[in-house]
Amino acid sequence: MTDLRHAEHREGVWMRPANLPDDRHGDAFDTAFTQAERFRVSPVEDGLDLAASLWDLDGWSTQATALLAAVKHLRRDVEDGADTALAPSFLVLVEIVHHLGADPLLPPELIAGDWPGPELRNQFTSFELAWQQLLATRRRSLH
């Protein structure tokens, strides 16, 4: 269920806002929902509080901000072609992929206005491209 970006409200009760298409994960969706009943409900309490109780939004945001800082720190070396930036940048890229996999992908009304998810995705894309270029340059220099 976590692969489908659901959170466990209590044992056996998983939920999430209905802002993602059902077919996002194909087989995972089919497996989960052939074994479950589905309901559409609206929370009586504040949706922001409910989302914060289901996902560690502060923790996710803090880690995303740290990853953005790591990208900022490494970017100049990667763009300048420093071979010493290859390994640490690769590790940061892997960590970003892992971290983005845990983003609950909540609708804007359920997250803080400064939610770092979109910026982390954008920075990942450009940083990964710069890293790939550095790697290609390094490979060419070995031949």
Order of alpha helices (4+ residues) and beta strands (2+ residues): beta-beta-alpha-alpha-alpha-alpha-alpha
